[in-house]
Amino acid sequence: MSSPATAPPAPSHLRRIVAASLIGTTIEWYDFFLYGSAAALVFNKLFFPDSDPLVGTLLSFLTYAVGFAARPLGALVFGHYGDRLGRKKLLVLSLLLMGGATFAIGLLPTHATIGTAAPVLLTLLRLVQGFALGGEWGGAVLLVSEHGDARRRGFWASWPQTGAPAGQLLATGVLSFLTAVLSDAAFGSWGWRVPFLLSGVLVVVGLWIRLSVDESPVFRQALAQAEARKAERAADAEKLPLVAVLRHHWRDVLVAMGARMAENISYYVITAFILVYATTSAGVSKQTALNAVLIGSAVHFAVIPAWGALSDRIGRRPVYLLGAVGIGLWMFPFFSLVDTGGFGSLVLAVTVGLVLHGAMYAPQAAFFSEMFATRMRYSGASIGAQFASVAAGAPAPLIATALLADYDSSTPIALYVIAAVLLTVVAVGVAEETRHRDLSGIEDPADAEQAAQAPAADARAV
């Protein structure tokens, strides 16, 4: 039976919570992916013009990877304060930081105007983007997970996950439209700035919706219990969420990191690196590659809730493993289809890849949320997810581009993704199934430890 904290909310209320999380994550991913697409298409010329074209692309992807390096720091800071102050406050802050940095990129002078200061400023703004995104994901999925009930948590929690393909869809769609209506000269001169400046409008809309939702009831209950414990035992200092996570949930953190490897690497190979590979090795036009990612992202958006619902029926692990193994088997056909240079083949390659990716990404929100106790859940889920991104998503386009430059073949890139799949299969394979867990009922190991120590302390006092 559901506890009061986790009793199913009214449908209209839950839809508002889901909408607030989805719109916020869509905007944040739009900002983040917009940078990745621009890095593949124009930043090499605008900010690294003195380099060989492929070297310029590598340098451009290096600034892209910097954003991932800042995500663990964002996870630590936002996770700490999110477990102390609540999910909602930190989600508002992350949206402001991400939107502000993206808008500033749209105003940034290029190398032709201010020289080497241009890529330095670009890198700093990318760091802010990564820091904000590192805190966004955990809060957004927890806000939904902690409002719903266990029976349909996989389905509802998968909706914030659709913010990634929705953001990719929006970013790619805007870029595709601009490249279609503008000449290459106009797009390189000023057109590339428009999508970044558009972020300012999107952030205002996102804030208006996000400020209208309530704090998670599960968190409010856990906070009240923590305050009561502190009042009863004033001498006992509450451990920092990060310390508690690493002490009591380190296995779950490692499982989350391993689970992210195939999901993260495959996604950025399919959506970011493909823009380089298709245009340089397969002879596909920039517009054609963007359109293929656009169509694949639309299908990706549609299938994520379906995969989330399936995880409610058969479990998080089976669905996750299906996606991981599927991605591993798809990599060689994926590149073979892209190599044909045909638009239909390219769409098929990207779409099937993203559908299989969705089987990992959809249950991930509920799966990670169900691993951790409430007062360390923001920290635990964020640390597991974002620390993995440094080793997975951050270098993925960079490694894939370097492998292409060294071997002039897609085979090493496919093997690189398959190696990540093996890590994910092991991590998810050793994890426990979590789909029936009541989030308010997950015992806090720190509380259990304090409770065990209390009788001994009382005995000493007597």
Residue pairs with C-beta under 8 A, 6 or more apart in sequence:
2 8
2 149
2 150
2 438
3 438
3 440
3 441
4 217
4 221
5 217
5 218
5 220
5 221
5 439
5 440
6 146
6 148
6 149
6 150
6 217
6 218
6 438
6 439
6 440
6 441
7 149
8 14
8 148
8 149
8 151
9 17
9 147
9 148
13 147
14 147
14 148
14 156
16 212
16 213
17 143
17 144
17 147
17 213
17 214
18 144
18 156
18 159
18 160
19 209
20 143
20 209
20 210
20 212
20 213
21 91
21 140
21 141
21 143
21 144
21 159
21 160
21 163
22 159
22 160
22 162
22 163
22 166
23 163
23 205
23 206
23 209
23 210
24 91
24 94
24 95
24 136
24 140
24 163
24 206
24 209
24 210
25 136
25 137
25 140
25 160
25 161
25 163
25 164
25 166
25 167
26 162
26 163
26 166
26 167
26 170
27 95
27 98
27 99
27 167
27 199
27 202
27 203
27 205
27 206
28 94
28 95
28 98
28 132
28 133
28 136
28 163
28 167
29 133
29 163
29 164
29 166
29 167
29 168
29 171
30 166
30 167
30 168
30 170
30 171
30 199
30 202
31 98
31 99
31 101
31 102
31 129
31 167
31 199
32 67
32 98
32 129
32 130
32 133
32 167
33 164
33 167
33 168
33 171
33 172
33 271
33 272
34 102
34 171
34 174
34 175
34 195
34 196
34 199
35 64
35 67
35 102
35 105
35 126
35 129
36 64
36 268
36 271
36 272
36 397
37 171
37 172
37 175
37 272
37 275
37 290
38 175
38 192
38 195
38 196
39 57
39 60
39 61
39 63
39 64
39 272
39 397
40 57
40 60
40 61
40 272
40 273
40 275
40 276
40 397
41 175
41 179
41 192
41 275
41 286
42 187
42 188
42 192
43 60
43 63
43 122
44 51
44 53
44 56
44 57
44 59
44 60
45 56
45 188
46 110
46 111
46 112
46 118
46 188
46 192
47 59
47 60
47 63
47 110
47 111
47 118
47 119
47 122
48 55
48 56
48 59
48 60
48 111
48 119
49 56
49 111
49 112
51 59
54 280
54 401
54 405
57 276
57 401
58 398
58 401
58 402
58 405
59 119
61 272
61 397
61 398
61 401
62 398
63 119
63 122
63 123
63 126
64 126
64 272
64 397
64 398
65 394
65 395
65 397
65 398
66 123
66 126
66 127
66 130
67 126
67 127
67 129
67 130
67 133
67 394
68 130
68 389
68 390
68 393
68 394
68 395
69 127
69 130
69 390
69 394
70 126
70 127
70 128
70 129
70 130
70 131
70 134
71 130
71 131
71 133
71 134
71 386
71 389
71 390
72 134
72 383
72 386
72 387
72 389
72 390
73 131
73 134
74 94
74 130
74 131
74 132
74 133
74 134
74 135
74 136
74 382
74 386
75 134
75 135
75 138
75 379
75 382
75 383
75 385
75 386
75 387
76 242
76 379
76 382
76 383
77 131
77 135
78 90
78 93
78 94
78 134
78 135
78 136
78 138
78 139
78 378
78 382
79 135
79 138
79 241
79 242
79 378
79 379
79 380
79 381
79 382
79 383
80 240
80 241
80 242
80 379
81 89
81 90
82 89
82 90
82 135
82 138
82 139
82 142
82 378
82 379
82 382
83 241
83 375
83 376
83 377
83 378
83 379
84 241
86 215
86 216
86 219
86 220
86 223
87 139
87 142
87 143
87 146
87 215
87 216
87 219
87 378
88 139
88 143
88 210
88 213
88 214
88 215
88 216
90 135
90 139
90 378
91 136
91 139
91 140
91 143
91 210
92 207
92 210
92 211
93 135
94 132
94 133
94 135
94 136
94 139
95 132
95 136
95 203
95 206
95 207
95 210
96 203
96 207
97 128
97 131
97 132
98 128
98 129
98 132
98 133
98 136
98 203
99 199
99 200
99 202
99 203
99 206
100 128
100 203
101 125
101 126
101 128
101 129
101 132
102 125
102 129
102 196
102 199
103 196
103 197
103 199
103 200
103 203
104 125
105 122
105 125
105 196
106 193
106 194
106 195
106 196
106 197
106 199
107 193
107 197
108 118
108 121
108 122
108 125
109 117
109 118
109 121
110 118
111 118
111 119
134 382
134 386
135 382
137 160
137 382
137 385
137 386
138 378
138 379
138 381
138 382
138 385
138 386
139 378
139 382
140 160
140 163
141 157
141 160
141 161
141 365
141 366
141 368
141 369
141 381
142 216
142 219
142 369
142 377
142 378
142 381
143 160
143 213
143 216
144 156
144 157
144 159
144 160
144 365
145 153
145 156
145 157
145 365
145 366
145 369
145 370
145 439
146 216
146 217
146 218
146 219
146 369
146 374
146 377
146 439
147 156
147 216
147 217
147 218
148 156
148 157
150 435
150 436
150 437
150 438
150 439
151 312
152 309
152 312
153 312
153 366
153 369
153 370
153 435
154 308
154 309
154 310
154 311
154 312
154 316
154 362
154 363
154 366
154 435
155 305
155 308
155 309
155 312
156 308
157 308
157 365
157 366
157 369
158 304
158 305
158 307
158 308
158 309
158 311
158 362
158 363
158 365
158 366
159 304
159 305
159 308
160 365
161 304
161 308
161 361
161 362
161 364
161 365
162 301
162 304
162 305
164 267
164 361
165 297
165 298
165 300
165 301
165 304
165 354
165 358
166 297
166 301
168 271
168 293
168 297
168 300
169 294
169 297
169 298
169 301
171 195
172 290
172 293
172 294
172 297
173 294
174 194
174 195
174 198
175 195
175 290
176 287
176 290
176 291
176 294
178 187
178 191
178 192
178 194
178 195
179 187
179 191
179 286
179 287
179 290
180 287
182 191
218 374
218 439
218 440
219 374
221 374
221 440
222 373
222 374
222 375
222 440
222 444
223 375
226 238
226 375
229 236
229 238
229 447
229 450
230 236
230 238
233 450
233 454
236 450
239 247
239 446
241 375
241 376
241 378
241 379
241 380
242 379
242 383
244 375
244 376
244 379
244 445
244 446
245 253
245 372
245 376
245 379
245 380
245 383
246 253
247 445
247 446
248 373
248 376
248 445
248 446
248 449
249 371
249 372
249 373
249 376
249 380
249 445
252 371
252 372
252 380
252 384
253 380
253 383
253 384
253 387
254 384
254 427
255 371
255 384
255 427
255 428
255 430
255 431
256 368
256 371
256 380
256 381
256 383
256 384
256 385
256 388
257 384
257 387
257 388
257 391
257 427
258 388
258 423
258 424
258 426
258 427
258 428
259 320
259 360
259 364
259 367
259 368
259 388
259 424
259 427
259 428
259 431
260 364
260 384
260 385
260 388
260 389
260 392
260 424
261 388
261 391
261 392
261 420
261 421
261 423
261 424
261 427
262 324
262 327
262 328
262 360
262 417
262 420
262 421
262 423
262 424
262 425
263 323
263 324
263 357
263 360
263 361
263 364
263 392
263 424
264 388
264 389
264 392
264 393
264 396
265 392
265 393
265 396
265 416
265 417
265 420
266 327
266 331
266 353
266 356
266 357
266 417
266 420
266 421
267 354
267 357
267 361
267 393
268 393
268 396
268 397
269 396
269 397
269 400
269 413
269 417
270 296
270 334
270 350
270 353
270 354
270 357
271 293
271 296
271 297
271 350
271 354
272 396
272 397
273 396
273 397
273 400
273 401
273 413
274 289
274 292
274 293
274 338
274 350
275 286
275 289
275 290
275 293
276 397
276 400
276 401
276 404
277 335
277 338
277 400
277 404
277 410
277 413
278 284
278 288
278 289
278 292
278 338
278 346
279 285
279 286
279 289
280 404
281 339
281 404
281 408
281 410
282 338
282 339
282 340
282 341
282 346
283 341
284 338
284 341
284 343
284 346
288 343
288 346
289 346
291 343
291 347
292 343
292 346
292 347
292 349
292 350
293 350
295 347
295 350
295 351
296 347
296 350
296 351
296 353
296 354
297 354
299 351
299 354
299 355
300 351
300 354
300 355
300 357
300 358
303 355
303 358
303 362
304 358
304 361
304 362
305 362
306 362
307 319
307 323
307 358
307 359
307 361
307 362
307 363
308 362
308 363
308 365
308 366
310 319
311 318
311 319
311 320
311 362
311 363
311 366
311 367
311 435
312 435
315 433
315 435
316 363
316 366
316 367
316 370
316 433
316 434
316 435
317 367
317 428
317 429
317 431
317 433
319 359
319 362
319 363
320 359
320 360
320 363
320 364
320 367
320 424
320 428
321 425
321 428
321 429
322 359
323 356
323 357
323 358
323 359
323 360
323 361
324 359
324 360
324 421
324 424
324 425
324 428
325 421
325 425
326 356
326 359
327 353
327 356
327 357
327 360
327 417
327 421
328 417
328 418
328 421
328 422
330 352
330 353
330 356
331 413
331 414
331 417
331 418
332 411
332 414
333 349
334 349
334 352
334 353
334 414
335 349
335 410
335 411
335 413
335 414
337 345
337 346
337 348
337 349
338 345
338 346
338 349
338 410
339 410
340 346
360 424
364 385
366 434
366 435
367 434
368 380
368 381
368 384
368 385
369 377
369 381
369 439
370 434
370 435
370 437
370 439
370 442
371 380
371 381
371 384
371 434
372 379
372 380
372 381
372 442
373 442
373 443
373 444
373 445
373 446
373 447
374 439
374 440
374 442
374 444
375 444
375 446
376 444
376 446
377 439
392 420
399 416
400 413
400 416
403 412
403 413
403 416
404 410
404 413
406 412
